[in-house]
């Protein structure tokens, strides 16, 4: 999301790669931490402060300090090797970060406020696009003009959208763009809950691939 809004390095100043207070010490946890470092770098993260480092005094067994990164030498060693590899392969990492995205994923602040399922819809759509081997970036309604930079648009259960967004999607289709709509009620209502122009909505739906049955 951050790299979609502005193509700039992302810094995570409080990276909780483990659940605070976790008592799980398995190879899978270690592998996850290393993978998290790589995945973050591939998607544009340039700096990360890993939490937590404080040690508990044993007086309170529920303390969140328990099981943190300072108690996990195997994880520390793995992260050390990963970061050295990232520096060694920095040119390749930047090439992955800067690869052009052909698919846009529409994000609506209004829908995020109105519909709690929207976040899951965005995540599932993003995951599906990535597993299909396509890089995607998010287009919000405030930067809807960026649609022209993409070949395809995925609309993940955006139930409420601005009129300017609906018109931009219709124009995107007229210019040859491919649209995939999740949920048969997407785009039909404004940020104020009022129905959009039925003719424009019908045009969009008639020229898009619509997925009605999706559970989140």
Secondary structure, 3 states (H helix, E strand, C coil): CHHHHCCCCEEEEEEECCCCCCCCCCHHHHHHHHHHHHHHHHCCEEEEEEECCCCCCCCCCCCCCCCCHHHCHHHHHHHHHHHHHHHHCHHHHHHHHCCCCCEEEEECHHHHHHCCCHHHHHHHHHHHHHHCCCCEEEEEHHHHHHHHHCCEEEEECCCECCHHHHHHHHHHHHCCCEEEEECCCCCCECCCCCECCHHHHHHHHHCCEEECCCCC
